[in-house]
Amino acid sequence: MLMKSPEQRPTLNEILSHKWCGDYTLEHINSKRLKPPFKPDLLKYNFDDAEFVEQEVEYMMAINNEKEKGDLVLPLFRKFYYESEEMKQLKRRAME
């Protein structure tokens, strides 16, 4: 689902036919009749602090490495850019 190009992304039917969706149908989803397998307690803190700290350290190290190189595009998003053919054509026409 996180493919850059919309043409490469799965369709709704492909998603609903995946084994994780089980017997759910679009009607169940739209009517909100699905029971979640896990429902967090809203009055409790539901996060693992150690995991957040570890990821934050990795993220900050990656940012510092990129700043040293003079590249401010975050490493996680460097290759995540999609431009439609229509937009490319508009840009080409504007450059002419």
CORFENGI-V611419 format. One record per residue. N is the residue number from 0. RES is the residue in one small letter. SS is DSSP state (h for helix, s for strand, l for the rest). Layout:
N|RES|SS  N|RES|SS
This chain:
0|m|l  1|l|l  2|m|l  3|k|l  4|s|l  5|p|h  6|e|h  7|q|h  8|r|l  9|p|l  10|t|l  11|l|h  12|n|h  13|e|h  14|i|h  15|l|h  16|s|l  17|h|l  18|k|h  19|w|h  20|c|h  21|g|l  22|d|l  23|y|l  24|t|l  25|l|h  26|e|h  27|h|h  28|i|h  29|n|h  30|s|h  31|k|l  32|r|l  33|l|l  34|k|l  35|p|l  36|p|l  37|f|l  38|k|l  39|p|l  40|d|l  41|l|l  42|l|l  43|k|l  44|y|l  45|n|l  46|f|l  47|d|l  48|d|h  49|a|h  50|e|h  51|f|h  52|v|h  53|e|h  54|q|h  55|e|h  56|v|h  57|e|h  58|y|h  59|m|h  60|m|h  61|a|h  62|i|h  63|n|h  64|n|h  65|e|h  66|k|h  67|e|h  68|k|h  69|g|l  70|d|l  71|l|l  72|v|l  73|l|l  74|p|h  75|l|h  76|f|h  77|r|l  78|k|l  79|f|l  80|y|l  81|y|l  82|e|l  83|s|l  84|e|h  85|e|h  86|m|h  87|k|h  88|q|h  89|l|h  90|k|h  91|r|h  92|r|h  93|a|h  94|m|h  95|e|l
